[in-house]
Each structure stands twice: as C-alpha cells, then as structure tokens.
Amino acid sequence: MSLTVDLQPSSESLDSHNTRAQRHPPSGISVLVVGGGPAGVYAALECWRKEHHVSIVERNPVARTQGDFFNTTPHVIEHIRTNWSELGEEKERIAEGSWVSYHRVNGQLMSGPEPFDWKKAGIEDDGSPAPARMYRHNRPKFLGMLISQLERLGIRNEYGCRVVDCCENAQKAGIVLDDDRRLEADVVVAADGIGSKSHRLVNGQEIRARGSGLAGPRAAFPVQAICDDEELNKHFGILDSRHPHFQMWIRPGVHMSMLRTNDINNGAATESWNESVDADSAFQYVSAVKDFSEYAKRLIRASPEGGIVDWKIMWRDPQPVIISPLGRVVQGLEDAIYLASCLGLGGKDNNQRATKIHNRLRFERVSCCQKVGFINQARRDTRDVELDPSMIKSEHGRWMWRHDPESYPYNNYSRALDHLQNGAPFQNTNTPPGHTHEPWSVDYLMGRVEQGLPVEFDGGWS
Ligand SMILES: Cc1cc2nc3c(=O)[nH]c(=O)nc-3n(C[C@H](O)[C@H](O)[C@H](O)COP(=O)(O)OP(=O)(O)OC[C@H]3O[C@@H](n4cnc5c(N)ncnc54)[C@H](O)[C@@H]3O)c2cc1C
C-alpha cells in the first residue's frame, strides 16, 4: 500500500471559541471521515470534541442538504443538548413536535391526535418521565445545522472527493480517490452510506440490502397546495393546539403517513436522492387499495410534478463486524459517539484495540434496534391492526431511549478490554434487560412472518 498524503488540519484552525462544547485533552489520533451525511458529520464533530485530528471527504462538489424528514431518537437528542448546547438550542428550533393520529386507510380516525408517547402502554413507571415528544427533523435543516457547526469549528470538509477504495496496514488506514490521490490517517470512518466503499475491505464483499416488498413513495412540498384546497385543508389542517399533525393510515400491507407542518421545507426534496415518480405512477400503489379515500388521492395529485421520491424500503442483516481486519477502517453509521470515545480511551497507540472494543460494545444494541424496526413493521401487517389501534403504534423500549451513549463506553471500556484480552466474562447492558443475543437474519424473520409465526422480542423489551 502506498499512501502519499496525510489529511490533517492544522490545530490552529480548530476554533474552540466558537462553541460551548467542552473538549478533551489532545489525543494525537488522526481520523479521516468519508461522507458528509448526518452520520459522518456528527462523527467528525464528536472526534473534534474528543480532540482527535479530524477531516471529512465528501464526493459531492458542494454541501447537498436534500431530503425531507427523519426521526431522531430522544437519547441522541439528549446527547446533542448536553454536549453541544448551541446545537441543542438550534435543533429545538428546527424540530417538529408533531401530534400523531392513527387512521384506517379510508381515513377513518382510530385514535388521536395526541402527543407521541415513547412509553409503551402498561410499562411500569420508573419514576422518571418518558420523552413527551417526537423529534422529527427536516433533514436539510438538520444536516445544514451540523455542517454550519463544522464550519464554525474550522473542521476540514473537502468536497468533490470520491472515494473508490479503502485500505490499511499496521500503521495507518487509507483511502483511494477517483483521481488516484491517496489519503491516510490513523483511523478511517466510512460513513459513505449504504453503498460504502469500505465493504470490500471490511466484509470481503458488497453487503446487499434485501427488498422488504414494501415501497414508500414520499413527497414533501410547500403547504400552500393544501391551504388552497378547502377539503384538503379540512382533513390535513393544523390542529387547534397549533401542533403539526402527523397522520398514519394503515391496513395490513398498506401504511401511509402524512405530516402537515406550519413551515415545511425549502423545496429541496423535489430533487430526489433516489428515483422520482409522478403522481400517476404513485397511484399504482393505491389503486388496488379498497376504500382508499378520494381526498387522500387528491393529496397525492397535489404533489409537484416529478416531486415524489420512489422510496423502496430495504432491510439489511445485522453486521457483527464493522471494522477492517487490522482495525483501522470502521464503518461509521450510527455509532459516532461510542467510536470517538473508544478512540480517546484507547489512546494514540491503541487505535486497533479501541475499534475492536467499539465493535464489541455496539453490535448487539444495533442488532436489537434493527429488530425493533422489523417487528414494528410486521405488527402493522397483522389483521388485528384494523380492530386494535394499539397494534399500529410503534414500540420503543426504555432501554432504547434512556441510553446514555456518552457514558456507556467510559463505563465499559476496561471490562470489554479484559474480556477481549483475557476472556473475562462481559455482558453488554445497552440492550433490553434479560435479552440474550442470538444471531438473526432478515430471511429468518421474513420466513416466520410468511408462515404466520410471531416475531417477538425476548427479554424485557419495555
Ligand atoms: C441526499 C439524501 C437525502 C435523504 N433524505 C432522507 C429523508 O428525507 N428521510 C429519510 O428518512 N432518509 C433520507 N435519506 C436516507 C439516509 O440514508 C438517511 O436519512 C440518513 O441521511 C443516513 O445518514 P448517513 O450519514 O449514514 O448516510 P447518507 O446521508 O447517505 O450520507 C452519506 C454521504 O456519503 C457521501 N458518499 C457516498 N459515497 C461516497 C464516496 N464514494 N466518496 C465520498 N463520499 C461519498 C454521500 O454523498 C453522502 O453525503 C437520504 C439520503 C440522502 C443521500
């Protein structure tokens, strides 16, 4: 491997005066993040806070903050609030605190509108309140907020750098760009999304997502199209409480969601990140749905031409190993906080050990989170869903949203190290209480659903 350029920003450019975040002492570790999406940018910010030398490379020529909405779980929100107080204020300003209502596919109301409740009905109260709202963020605004913070801190974010491969040796990790430049750092974080260029090195092959059989055409557009139509405004209006309104319409095999906000977006969602379809094609999905309401069809017609994203829902098997054989390339999706902490705990000379520990601490939890997504989806496809509104509501256990991703690595690093080095017993505590990890695959779970068998959690998933 020949690595020729070391991408390290000068430490003078990193301006601690532009944030209230507390930095750790300098670690001397260089980290190169591939991908300037939400995961890569937050990983870079966290590496900066743990005082690693960090830079990002992004294939797009400029920052592209496209998309519509995504949800952020309360424990991540809490992490931002506690550790990046200025971002905490900003994300409060840009988040949607929508109320939720549940409907049959003909529009008939089953329950709500009500504030989103993270606590499953019937769960014993541990005395502390559950988060009382959903944080649904407009992706362009959320990513824009993170990128602005990078800029304020002077973290180097190089656009127009398309990575074609990742590599490593015992001393350094590296990336190869499409112009043949090679860049190196102590650790590479591959946050380049689902088609990551790190798969060859980390997994030996491309990791393919599996079709779920579900497609979710989605569109976000200025609210004027609704306001101008009396009937749509009646059904999709702002609530008396002035809260934005998120409606879920469900029958087995058909899930439709609509979010009406006061201020929706900058229109960037019309440039899809995927294939777009027109309203006629979107109608293919609803034409077979018996009793689908006329006014919901009108809503689809109101979307701008070419503005519906043809969003296929894909599943991926849990990946037990997200680090390269020598431990210098880490696939960085949702684990920014653990990873930056583990690198700091390991210190400059122990990057490979630190990434192994990171992998050990995060895998079972991520696998459980993935399973929650699958199970919530599967529950909505049971026949009971049209009779029992509680079947519609997603379940997210306390173990998920009460987790503290900042302290967990600090509290568990040395025990996990003892486990890896000396075989000492070690059990993660960031999964549902009483849960014992068993490997599972999407094929296995889908097979159970097809046979009409339940897919359930073991342990206390509350
Ligand atoms: C433009 C866009 C809009 C989206 N909008 C939504 C949405 O509104 N709602 C939703 O739920 N999901 C959306 N998604 C799906 C997306 O997977 C998640 O919302 C979320 O963005 C995942 O964050 P991430 O940082 O892991 O990956 P991504 O957001 O996919 O970011 C990966 C980044 O890596 C860069 N990259 C990829 N390959 C390379 C390479 N070879 N070299 C260098 N850089 C590379 C990409 O340009 C991108 O900036 C969107 C994805 C994209 C890319």
The ligand as an SDF file (V2000), in Angstrom:
LIG
                    3D

 53 58  0  0  0  0  0  0  0  0999 V2000
  -29.4330   13.2010   -0.2630 C   0  0  0  0  0  0  0  0  0  0  0  0
  -30.1320   12.2590    0.6720 C   0  0  0  0  0  0  0  0  0  0  0  0
  -31.3980   12.5870    1.1800 C   0  0  0  0  0  0  0  0  0  0  0  0
  -32.0460   11.7330    2.0560 C   0  0  0  0  0  0  0  0  0  0  0  0
  -33.2440   12.1190    2.5700 N   0  0  0  0  0  0  0  0  0  0  0  0
  -33.8590   11.3520    3.5020 C   0  0  0  0  0  0  0  0  0  0  0  0
  -35.0500   11.7960    4.1390 C   0  0  0  0  0  0  0  0  0  0  0  0
  -35.5420   12.8560    3.8820 O   0  0  0  0  0  0  0  0  0  0  0  0
  -35.6150   10.9920    5.0820 N   0  0  0  0  0  0  0  0  0  0  0  0
  -35.0570    9.7870    5.4300 C   0  0  0  0  0  0  0  0  0  0  0  0
  -35.5920    9.1260    6.3100 O   0  0  0  0  0  0  0  0  0  0  0  0
  -33.9420    9.3500    4.8080 N   0  0  0  0  0  0  0  0  0  0  0  0
  -33.3320   10.1000    3.8750 C   0  0  0  0  0  0  0  0  0  0  0  0
  -32.1820    9.6700    3.2710 N   0  0  0  0  0  0  0  0  0  0  0  0
  -31.6960    8.3430    3.6230 C   0  0  0  0  0  0  0  0  0  0  0  0
  -30.4810    8.4230    4.5030 C   0  0  0  0  0  0  0  0  0  0  0  0
  -29.8930    7.1680    4.4620 O   0  0  0  0  0  0  0  0  0  0  0  0
  -30.7340    8.8120    5.9620 C   0  0  0  0  0  0  0  0  0  0  0  0
  -31.7200    9.7290    6.1580 O   0  0  0  0  0  0  0  0  0  0  0  0
  -29.5010    9.4600    6.5670 C   0  0  0  0  0  0  0  0  0  0  0  0
  -29.1480   10.5500    5.7500 O   0  0  0  0  0  0  0  0  0  0  0  0
  -28.3740    8.4870    6.7310 C   0  0  0  0  0  0  0  0  0  0  0  0
  -27.2000    9.2120    7.1230 O   0  0  0  0  0  0  0  0  0  0  0  0
  -25.7600    8.7580    6.7100 P   0  0  0  0  0  0  0  0  0  0  0  0
  -24.8640    9.9090    7.0450 O   0  0  0  0  0  0  0  0  0  0  0  0
  -25.4680    7.4250    7.3130 O   0  0  0  0  0  0  0  0  0  0  0  0
  -25.7820    8.4840    5.1600 O   0  0  0  0  0  0  0  0  0  0  0  0
  -26.0870    9.4760    3.9470 P   0  0  0  0  0  0  0  0  0  0  0  0
  -26.9820   10.5650    4.3210 O   0  0  0  0  0  0  0  0  0  0  0  0
  -26.4300    8.5850    2.8060 O   0  0  0  0  0  0  0  0  0  0  0  0
  -24.6510   10.1660    3.6750 O   0  0  0  0  0  0  0  0  0  0  0  0
  -23.5880    9.5060    3.0430 C   0  0  0  0  0  0  0  0  0  0  0  0
  -22.7130   10.5910    2.4570 C   0  0  0  0  0  0  0  0  0  0  0  0
  -21.5770    9.9540    1.9150 O   0  0  0  0  0  0  0  0  0  0  0  0
  -21.3250   10.5100    0.6520 C   0  0  0  0  0  0  0  0  0  0  0  0
  -20.6680    9.4760   -0.1610 N   0  0  0  0  0  0  0  0  0  0  0  0
  -21.2220    8.3400   -0.6490 C   0  0  0  0  0  0  0  0  0  0  0  0
  -20.3210    7.6360   -1.3340 N   0  0  0  0  0  0  0  0  0  0  0  0
  -19.1650    8.3420   -1.2800 C   0  0  0  0  0  0  0  0  0  0  0  0
  -17.8760    8.1160   -1.8200 C   0  0  0  0  0  0  0  0  0  0  0  0
  -17.6200    7.0390   -2.5670 N   0  0  0  0  0  0  0  0  0  0  0  0
  -16.9080    9.0280   -1.5790 N   0  0  0  0  0  0  0  0  0  0  0  0
  -17.1650   10.1400   -0.8090 C   0  0  0  0  0  0  0  0  0  0  0  0
  -18.3940   10.3920   -0.2840 N   0  0  0  0  0  0  0  0  0  0  0  0
  -19.3690    9.5050   -0.5220 C   0  0  0  0  0  0  0  0  0  0  0  0
  -22.6960   10.8820    0.0930 C   0  0  0  0  0  0  0  0  0  0  0  0
  -22.6150   11.8530   -0.9060 O   0  0  0  0  0  0  0  0  0  0  0  0
  -23.3980   11.3750    1.3420 C   0  0  0  0  0  0  0  0  0  0  0  0
  -23.2060   12.7520    1.5490 O   0  0  0  0  0  0  0  0  0  0  0  0
  -31.4670   10.4950    2.4130 C   0  0  0  0  0  0  0  0  0  0  0  0
  -30.2130   10.1550    1.8750 C   0  0  0  0  0  0  0  0  0  0  0  0
  -29.5410   11.0270    1.0350 C   0  0  0  0  0  0  0  0  0  0  0  0
  -28.1550   10.6580    0.4880 C   0  0  0  0  0  0  0  0  0  0  0  0
  1  2  1  0
  2  3  1  0
  2 52  2  0
  3  4  2  0
  4  5  1  0
  4 50  1  0
  5  6  2  0
  6  7  1  0
  6 13  1  0
  7  8  2  0
  7  9  1  0
  9 10  1  0
 10 11  2  0
 10 12  1  0
 12 13  2  0
 13 14  1  0
 14 15  1  0
 14 50  1  0
 15 16  1  0
 16 17  1  0
 16 18  1  0
 18 19  1  0
 18 20  1  0
 20 21  1  0
 20 22  1  0
 22 23  1  0
 23 24  1  0
 24 25  2  0
 24 26  1  0
 24 27  1  0
 27 28  1  0
 28 29  2  0
 28 30  1  0
 28 31  1  0
 31 32  1  0
 32 33  1  0
 33 34  1  0
 33 48  1  0
 34 35  1  0
 35 36  1  0
 35 46  1  0
 36 37  1  0
 36 45  1  0
 37 38  2  0
 38 39  1  0
 39 40  1  0
 39 45  2  0
 40 41  1  0
 40 42  2  0
 42 43  1  0
 43 44  2  0
 44 45  1  0
 46 47  1  0
 46 48  1  0
 48 49  1  0
 50 51  2  0
 51 52  1  0
 52 53  1  0
M  END
$$$$
